[in-house]
C-alpha cells in the first residue's frame, strides 16, 4: 500500500498518480510544454497535493516534454479540473448514472465511482473521503486538484503549476492495438508458457476427481464491493473445462462499460464476465478487475493453467501503464476468453501470443484448481 505525505505546493510539484479507465469518448489535444526548474503554483485551496513516499524526483525528469496540459478552474476559491478532459487524456471509458448522480470511470471496467456534489467516491471497491466535493456544472464534472492524488495515484504522473495540471507522457513506447508489433522486436522473456502438470490440459475433465457441478442458481450480486466479500475460499476439484465451456456459451454477448448484473442487462464488461462465470461454480470474485487481482495464488507467465485469471494494463500515452485495467480467463493453447470492447465488441477469444498481450500483461492469479 502506498504511503502518502501531504506537502505544500511550492514551485513545480511532481506527483505519481494512477487511474483506471479506457476508450473515453471525448478527446483532449495535449500541447507540448517544457518542464521548468522553478514555477510558482497558485496559493490557496487545491495546492496541497499528495506525494508518494516511494517517488524519487530523478525518476520524473526522464518523462519528456510532450505533456498534456489541463487548465484549472476556480469554483468557490477551490482549484478544479474537468473530469471529462482528464478522461480524454487518459483514454478512460466513462458512463453517467444520472439517476444516482454518479460518474463511472475506468479502463475496461468501472474502477471509480464519482458522486456528484459530494465528498464521497469509490475506488477499488472501497469508499474514500475527499477533502473537497466533486462538482457538476451543466454536463461537466469537476475534480478538486487537491484530491487527484488520492483518486489516481497509481495511474499517471502529473505536475501542478500555475493555473494548470500538467500530465506527463509515458517514457515507454506503448502498443495500442492487438495486432501492432512490438517496436523493440522479439522479446523471448515476454513469451507465455503452460504448466505441463495442469490436470485440465486438453479438452477433458480431470480424471479421477470428484468435480463440483455447474449450478445455475449461483448468481452473485455484481455490484458487491470488495469490503463486503468474504475471504476467497480455497475451492478445489472444480471442473475447469466445464467452466470454460460455460463461459464460451456467452461468446458474442455485447460489452458495456460499467454494466450491471448480466441477468438484468444482458451485457458484460471484463470483470463482470469473470465474476459471473466463476460465481456459477462457487468462486466469489469482487466486482472490478483490480479487486480480483488481489485474490488467489500468483502464477508465472511461464506456468499458466486453464482457468487462471490474467490481468493487463490498458495502454495509454499519458498513463503509468502499470495498473490493472483488464482481466480475462486463460483457456489453454495460448488463448484467453474475455469480455472487451475491442478488437471485437463483446465476449471473445483472443490469442495471447501477440506482442500486445505480452507487453501489457501484469500478472496471473489462480483462484480455482
N, C-alpha and C positions, 0 to 999 in steps of 0.2 A: 504494500500500500504506500502511496505517495505521502510523504510528509510535506507540509507546506509552511511557509513563513510569510507573514504579512510585512510588506516593505513599502515605504512611501515612494511615490512616483517622481523621482528626481532624475532629470536627464533623460536619456534614452533607455528604456527598460525592455529587456527581452525575457519572454516567458515561454516555456514549453507548455502546450496545451493540446488536448485530444478530443476528437469528436467522432460521431458515428452515423453517417447517412450518405446515400448515393443518388445519382440521377435526378438532381433538382431540376425543376422546370425553368427557373429564372437563371440568368447568367450575368455575372458582373465582369467587366473587362479590366483585368489587372493593369495598372500602369507601373512602369519601372521607376524605382526610387533608389537612391544611393544612401546606404547607411551612414549616419553621421556619428562622429566621436562624441558629440555632446549636443543634444537638443532638449529644450525645456518643455515639459508637458504642462498642461493647464492645471492650476491648483483647484482644489475643491473636490466634491464627490465624484467618484469614478476614477480617481487617480491612485487609489490603493489597489495594488494587484498582488496576486499570489504567485510566488516563485517557487518552483520545485527545488528542494534542498539538494537533489542529485544533479541539478543542472549546472554545468560549468560554462562560463561565459565564452571560453575559447571554442566551444562546440557550436556556438551560434554564428560566429564570424564567417564560417565557410558556407553559409546558406545562399550566398549570391545576392544579386541586385534586382532580379526580376520579381519584384514583390507585388502583392495586391494591396491596395490601399482602400480602406473603408472609412468614410467620413463619420465623425461623431456628431451627435445631435444632443443638445441640452434640453431636457424635459424636467421642469421643476428643479433646476440647478444640479441635476444629475446627468452625467455623460452616458449616452446610449449609442448603440449601433443597430442598424437594420438587420433583423434576423434573416430576412429574405436575401439580402446581399451576402451575408455570411454563408447561407445555404448554397447560393450560386457559386461562390468562390470555392467552397469545399466539395462541390458536386454531390451534396447530400440529396436525399429524397425528403419530401415533406408532405404532410397531409393535415388539413384543418378538420377538427371536430367541433363544428360551430355550436352544436347543442351543449357541449360541455366546456366551451371556451378554451380548447386545448390546441396546441400546435405540436404535431408529432414530427420528429426529426431523426434521421439515421441513414445508414448505408442501405443495406438490403432488408433491414427491419427497423422498427421504431425504438431506438435505444433511449431517446429523450422524449419526455412529455413536458411541454412548457405551458403552464397555466396562466392565462392572460389576467392582467391586473392583480397579480398575486406574487407573494414572495416564495411560493412553493413551486417545485419542479420535481420530476422523476428522472433519475439517471441510473442505468444498470439495474433497473427494477427496484431501486430504493429511493425514498423521499429525501430531498435535500432542501435546506432553508437558505434562501438568497438574502443578501444584505439590502437589496433594493427590488421593488416589484418589476416584473415584466409588464410592459405597457403596450397596448394596442391602440393605434390611431388610424381610423379608417380601416383599410385592409392590410396595414403594415404592422408587424410586431417589432418591438424594440427591446434589445437585451442590454441590461446595465453592464457597462465596461468593467466595473469593479467585480462582477461575478463571472466574467468569461473564463477565468482560470478554473474556478470551481466546477464549472459546467464542462469545459473542453480541454482539460489539462493533459490529456493523453493524445490528442489528435492533431494539434497544429502548433507551430512556433510563431509567436507574434510579438509585437513591439508597440507600446503605447507612446505616441508622440503628440505634439501639439495639434489638437483638433482632429486626430485620425488614429486609426488602428492599422498597423502595417503587418500583413501576414506574409511570412517568408516562404518562398518556393522551396520544395524539397531538393536537396543536393543530389539525389539519386534519380536516374532516368527511370520513368515508370512505363510499364507495359499496360496500355489502356484497354486493349481488346483481346479476346481469347485467342485469335489466330495470329496476333502480332508476334514477330520473332523477338528473342532476347537480344538487345543491342550489344551485349557482351559476348554473344556467340554461345556455343555449347558449354554448359556448366555441369559436369557429371555429379558434383556434390549435391546438386539440387534434385537429382533423379529420385523417384519414389521406388519403393520395393515392398514385397509382401513377406509376411511371416510364413515360412513353409510348414509350420505346425498348426496353422489355422484349422480348427476342427470342422469349419464350414466351407473349406475350399472346394470349389466345384459347385455343382447345382443341387446336390442332395443335402439332407439334414445330417447333423452329427450322429454317427452310428452309435448305438448302444447307450444313449442317454435319454432320460425322461424329459420331454420338452414341454414348456409352458405353451398351451394352445392359444390361438388368436381369440380374443374376446371383444366382440363389437360393442360391448357396453362400457368399456374402459375409457370413456371420454374424459378429458381434463378441462377445467376452466382455462381458456387460452390466456386470459389476462391476469392470472395469478402472479404475484411478484415473487422474486427470489426470497424475500424475507418471510413469505408465507409458506414456502416449500419446506417440507421435512427433508432431513438428510437423505441423499440418494441411497436407496437400499442396494446391497450387492445382490443382483439378480443373476443367477447362473442358469444354464440349461435352457435359455431362450432359443427358440429356433430362428436364428438369424436369417437363414434363407427364406423362411416363411415371412419374416418381417420385410425383407427386401421385395418379395413378390407382392406383398400387400402394398408397399409403397409404390411399386410400378403400376398398380391399378389406377393411380392418380395421375399418370403421365398425361400431359396436356391440360390439366387444370390450371386456370389462369393465375398469374401472380398479381398480388395487390399489396402495395406497401402499407404496413401498419394495420393489416386486416384483422378482423375479429375472428371468433371461432368458426372453423370450416363449416360445421353443420348450419350455421346461421348465414354465412356469407358466400359459401361455395368458392372461396379463394384462399390462397396461401401466400405468405411471404416465407423467407428462407427458414426462420426459426419456428413459425407456427407449423410448418410442414414436419420438421424433425420432432417437435413436441407432440404433434398429433399421432404420428406413426409409432414412435416409441411408447407413447401413452397407451396405445392399443395393447401393448404387451406388458403393461405394468411398470414401465420405467418412467418416472416422473421427471420431466425436464422443465426448467424455468421458461419464461416467455421469450426472452431475446437471446441472440447468439452469444453475446458477451457473457451473460449469466451461465449459459450452457457450457461455455468454455472453462468455467471454474470447477466443473464436476468431473468425476471419473478418473481413470488412470492415464497418465501421459504415455504416448506411443511415438516411437521414432518414425520418421517418414520412410525409413528403410524397412520397417517391420509392420506394415499395415495388415489388418484383418478385416474381413467383411463385417459391416456393421459399425466400424469405427466412425466417429464424428470427425470431420475435417474442417478446420477453421482457417479463414483467409482474411486479409485486409482487402478493401476495395480501393484501388489505386487512385491517386489524385495529385495534381501538381502542387497543391498547397496543403496537403495532408502530411502527417507524420509517417503514414504508411506502416504503422506498427500496431494498430488496434484492430480487433476482430470486427468485421462488418458483414461476414457471410459464413454460412455453415451448410454442409452437405453430408451425405451418408456414403461411405465407401462401400461399393458393391462388388469389388473384385475386378481383376483384369484391367487395372488402371482406369476404372470408370467410377463416376460419382453420380448419385441420384440426388437432385436438389431442386428447390424452387427458386427461380431467378428471373429478373426482368430481361436478361439477355444471356446468350445470343438469341435464344428464343424467348418468348414470354410464357412463363409457367413452369410446371414440373417437367423436368427434362433429365436426360442422361448426358454427361459430358466426359470426354477423355481428359484425365488429369495429366496425361503425358504430353503436355504442351507448356511452352515457356511461361505463359500467363499464370497457370495454376502452380507451376513450380516456384515462380518468383513471389507470388502473393501468399503462398502457404505460410501460416504461422505456427500451427500445432495440430496434433490429432489427439483425441481422447477416446478411451474405451469405457462405455457406460453399461455394456451388457456383454455376456460371454456365451 
